[in-house]
Amino acid sequence: MKKILIITGYAFTFYACNPVKKMQWPQSQTTNRQGATAFYQQVAASKWRERDSLAKEQILSGNIPSFLRNFVPVHVSVADSVTGKKTEAVYYVSPDYLSLGTDDDWARIPLTPMAAQMIADSFHCFLPTRKMVDDIYQAAVVKLTPVPMYAFRDSSVTMWQHHLIIEGQRKGRKGLIAGIKKDVVLSGKVSRDPKPEREAIYGWHKPDGKAIQPLYTGHINWWVDYSHGIRLVYRTIWVNGKAMDYTEVMKSPALQKLLCDEQWCDFYRY
């Protein structure tokens, strides 16, 4: 059984036994799409600004692997500390980190939070919080051991090599994947950091479920290295069956703990 639901201009496909949301991202306007191998060759000597620009152009034109369009559900709940009443919610996340290229030649691409936000806005999405990264890890069906690299961390060549290492670990397994990247996340620490233009990163979970990277805002927002990943989350959250924008959930004292475990849950976008 299949049903199509249109929400704010996006079409989603619901399957009774496989509840996924099919993101209607733009279809590439050319049959001669650039594969990830060629892209990484093109940006091999590029710094962050040029790499960001070229990656945005590719992704916003629809040059992404088709599997990345199938967002998967993550279920969360919180209980009122006084009444014990349980509130349940579900949100939909990309099955892997943001990638570009064709189905036969694709790769994950680390980006600055500014580029990530532009792409997220274009696809009616947002970036996760620390709590969401933990919950996504728990929900993942493919959990891989992090592989740190130490030389030329911010180079495109290292980013490409890290992608290949992950694929060697994955061995073709499919489904929601986690443990392979540090997430660029939303955090109240960004707006409260005494230094301007910060980014927040968190994650890279080990098999024991503990994150290598604690919540950190020490990097300036243009710093990108091979370990960073961009996870997109569809911005409509279903809370007890009611559709709500994620900002509504984050602003609600009664509901924000569904998505955020920090003292301040008021940083919504980069």
C-alpha positions in Angstrom: 0.0 0.0 0.0 1.4 3.4 -1.0 0.2 6.9 -0.2 1.5 10.2 -1.4 1.4 13.2 0.9 2.3 16.8 -0.2 3.6 19.1 2.5 4.8 22.6 1.7 5.6 21.7 -1.8 7.4 18.4 -1.1 6.1 15.0 -1.9 6.6 12.1 0.4 6.0 8.4 -0.1 4.7 6.3 2.8 4.9 2.5 2.6 3.1 0.4 5.1 6.1 -1.9 5.8 8.8 0.6 5.0 8.0 4.1 6.2 10.4 6.4 4.3 10.0 9.9 3.0 11.0 10.3 -0.6 12.5 13.8 -0.9 11.7 15.5 -4.1 15.0 17.2 -4.6 15.7 18.7 -8.0 16.5 16.3 -10.8 19.7 17.0 -12.6 19.1 18.8 -15.9 21.9 17.0 -17.7 22.5 13.4 -18.5 26.3 14.0 -18.3 26.4 14.4 -14.5 29.8 14.8 -12.9 30.8 11.8 -10.8 32.4 12.2 -7.4 35.8 11.0 -8.7 35.9 13.8 -11.2 34.7 16.3 -8.6 37.4 15.4 -6.1 40.0 15.6 -8.9 38.7 19.1 -9.7 39.0 20.3 -6.2 42.1 18.4 -5.2 44.1 21.7 -4.7 41.1 23.8 -3.7 40.6 25.6 -0.4 37.3 25.6 1.5 35.7 28.5 -0.4 36.0 27.1 -3.9 35.2 23.6 -2.7 32.0 24.8 -0.9 31.0 26.8 -4.0 31.4 23.9 -6.5 29.8 21.4 -4.1 26.7 23.7 -3.6 26.4 24.1 -7.3 26.4 20.3 -7.9 24.0 19.4 -5.0 21.5 22.2 -5.7 21.4 21.2 -9.4 20.3 17.7 -8.3 23.6 15.9 -8.7 23.2 13.5 -5.7 22.9 9.8 -5.4 19.3 8.6 -5.5 19.5 6.7 -2.1 20.1 10.0 -0.3 16.5 11.1 -1.2 15.0 8.4 1.0 14.7 9.9 4.4 14.2 7.5 7.3 12.3 7.9 10.6 13.8 8.4 14.0 11.4 8.0 16.9 12.0 9.8 20.2 10.0 10.4 23.4 10.1 12.4 26.7 8.1 11.9 29.9 6.9 14.8 32.1 8.8 14.7 35.3 5.7 15.5 37.4 2.8 13.7 35.6 4.7 11.0 33.9 2.8 11.8 30.7 4.7 10.6 27.6 5.2 12.7 24.5 6.3 10.9 21.4 7.7 12.4 18.2 9.2 11.2 14.9 11.4 13.1 12.5 13.0 12.1 9.2 16.7 12.2 8.5 18.9 11.5 5.5 20.2 7.9 5.5 23.8 9.1 5.1 25.8 12.3 5.2 25.4 14.8 2.4 27.0 13.4 -0.7 27.3 14.3 -4.4 27.7 12.4 -7.6 25.9 9.6 -9.5 24.6 6.3 -8.1 27.7 4.6 -9.5 30.2 7.3 -8.5 29.3 9.3 -5.4 31.1 10.5 -2.3 30.4 12.3 1.0 31.4 15.9 1.0 32.3 17.9 4.2 31.1 21.5 4.0 31.1 24.7 6.1 27.9 25.3 8.1 27.1 28.2 5.9 27.0 26.0 2.8 25.2 23.3 4.7 22.5 25.8 5.8 21.9 27.1 2.3 21.4 23.5 1.1 19.2 22.6 4.1 17.1 25.7 3.5 16.7 24.7 -0.2 15.4 21.3 0.8 13.2 22.3 3.7 15.6 20.8 6.2 17.7 21.7 9.2 20.9 20.5 10.9 20.7 18.2 13.9 21.4 19.0 17.6 23.7 17.0 19.9 20.8 15.0 21.2 19.6 14.2 17.7 23.0 13.0 16.7 22.9 10.6 19.7 19.4 9.4 18.8 20.3 9.0 15.2 23.2 6.8 16.2 21.0 4.7 18.4 18.5 4.3 15.5 21.2 3.4 12.9 21.4 -0.1 11.4 24.9 0.4 10.1 27.3 1.5 12.8 30.9 1.7 11.8 34.1 2.3 13.9 35.5 5.8 13.4 38.8 6.0 11.5 40.9 9.1 12.4 43.4 10.5 10.0 46.1 12.9 11.0 47.8 14.5 8.0 46.4 17.3 5.8 43.1 17.1 7.7 41.5 19.9 5.7 42.5 18.8 2.2 40.1 17.6 -0.4 42.4 14.6 -1.0 42.1 13.5 2.6 38.3 13.9 2.4 38.2 11.6 -0.6 40.5 9.1 1.0 38.3 9.0 4.1 35.2 8.4 2.0 36.9 5.4 0.4 37.9 4.0 3.8 34.3 4.3 5.0 33.1 2.5 1.9 35.7 -0.3 2.6 34.2 -0.7 6.1 30.6 -0.5 4.9 31.0 -3.4 2.5 27.8 -2.5 0.7 25.5 -2.6 3.7 22.5 -0.4 3.4 20.3 1.6 5.7 20.7 4.5 8.2 24.5 4.8 8.8 26.3 6.4 11.7 29.6 6.5 13.6 31.5 7.6 10.5 31.6 11.4 10.9 31.5 14.3 13.4 28.3 16.2 12.8 28.0 19.9 12.2 25.3 20.7 14.8 23.0 23.4 16.1 24.0 24.5 19.6 23.3 27.3 21.9 27.0 27.5 22.5 27.5 29.0 19.1 25.7 32.2 19.8 27.1 32.4 23.3 30.8 31.8 22.5 32.9 34.8 23.2 34.5 34.5 19.8 32.4 35.3 16.8 31.7 33.1 13.7 31.9 29.8 15.5 30.7 26.4 14.4 29.6 23.5 16.6 30.6 19.9 16.0 29.8 16.7 17.8 29.8 13.0 17.4 31.9 10.3 15.8 30.6 7.6 18.0 32.7 4.5 18.9 31.1 1.1 19.1 30.4 1.6 22.8 28.1 4.5 21.9 30.4 7.2 23.3 31.3 10.1 21.0 35.0 10.8 20.3 34.1 14.5 19.7 32.4 16.3 22.6 30.3 19.3 21.7 32.9 21.9 20.6 32.8 25.4 19.3 36.5 26.1 19.1 36.7 26.2 15.3 36.0 29.3 13.2 33.0 28.6 10.9 35.1 28.2 7.7 37.1 25.4 9.1 36.2 22.1 7.5 38.1 18.8 7.7 37.7 15.2 6.5 35.9 14.2 9.7 33.0 16.6 9.3 29.7 15.5 8.0 26.4 17.2 7.1 23.2 15.3 8.2 20.0 16.8 6.9 16.8 16.5 8.9 13.3 17.3 7.4 12.1 20.3 9.3 8.6 19.1 10.0 8.4 17.1 13.2 5.4 14.9 14.1 4.7 15.3 17.8 2.0 13.0 19.0 0.9 12.8 15.4 0.7 16.6 14.9 3.0 18.2 12.3 5.1 21.0 13.8 8.0 23.0 12.5 11.2 22.2 14.4 11.6 25.8 15.6 8.2 25.5 17.3 9.4 22.3 19.0 12.6 23.9 20.1 10.8 27.0 21.4 8.4 25.0 23.6 9.7 24.4 27.1 7.4 21.3 27.2 8.6 19.8 23.9 12.2 21.0 23.3 13.8 18.1 25.1 12.6 15.9 22.3 15.3 17.5 20.1 17.7 19.3 22.4 19.5 18.3 25.7 21.4 21.6 26.2 20.7 24.4 28.7 19.9 26.7 25.7 17.9 25.4 22.8 17.5 28.7 20.9 20.1 28.4 18.1 18.1 27.4 15.1 20.3 28.0 12.1 23.7 29.2 10.8 
